[in-house]
Amino acid sequence: MRMTTTEKNAIIEMLAPMLDMDGIELVDVETHGQTLRLLIHKQGGLSVADCQAVNHVLHPILEVHEHLASYAQLEVASPGIDRPLQTAKDFQRNCGRTVQIEVASESENEQGYHVQGTVVEVHPERVVLAKTGGKSISVRISQIRKAHLHLKW
């Protein structure tokens, strides 16, 4: 079963406000076969108890909701440290950290480019990175193909 963007956004709009009350952010929704996976984030970190509590609260809703009842299993998890950054909220959460971004070109004739820098400003439509050497670059979030934290091992 493949989820459309419209279905995904509807699930997020329905469930996110319930989680926000408890200080939990619904980061993403994924499907894997008959499993609906909710990826959540909490300032200060998630515990197994947090994931269990979200499952306990949301499972009854999913059982009766007309579009969600077809999923046999609900999975609640942390998106992990290496998850892709996709929204302004993702970048805001990682302000001060170094990220790597693959930027799509504005025209089909041009190639995209990669940029690495520290997130210094986040606006609803764009993110500003400080590059090595003090220069900064502004990237429109809508042009980002891929973005993730630059992890130093």
Stockholm file with secondary structure:
# STOCKHOLM 1.0

chainA/1-153         MRMTTTEKNAIIEMLAPMLDMDGIELVDVETHGQTLRLLIHKQGGLSVADCQAVNHVLHPILEVHEHLASYAQLEVASPGIDRPLQTAKDFQRNCGRTVQIEVASESENEQGYHVQGTVVEVHPERVVLAKTGGKSISVRISQIRKAHLHLKW
#=GR chainA/1-153 SS CCCCHHHHHHHHHHHHHHHHTTTEEEEEEEEETTEEEEEEEETTCCCHHHHHHHHHHHHHHHHHSTTTTTCSEEEEECCCTTCCCCSHHHHHHTTTSEEEEEECCSSTTSCCEEEEEEEEEECSSEEEEECTTSCEEEEEGGGEEEEEECCCC
#=GC SS_cons         CCCCHHHHHHHHHHHHHHHHTTTEEEEEEEEETTEEEEEEEETTCCCHHHHHHHHHHHHHHHHHSTTTTTCSEEEEECCCTTCCCCSHHHHHHTTTSEEEEEECCSSTTSCCEEEEEEEEEECSSEEEEECTTSCEEEEEGGGEEEEEECCCC
//
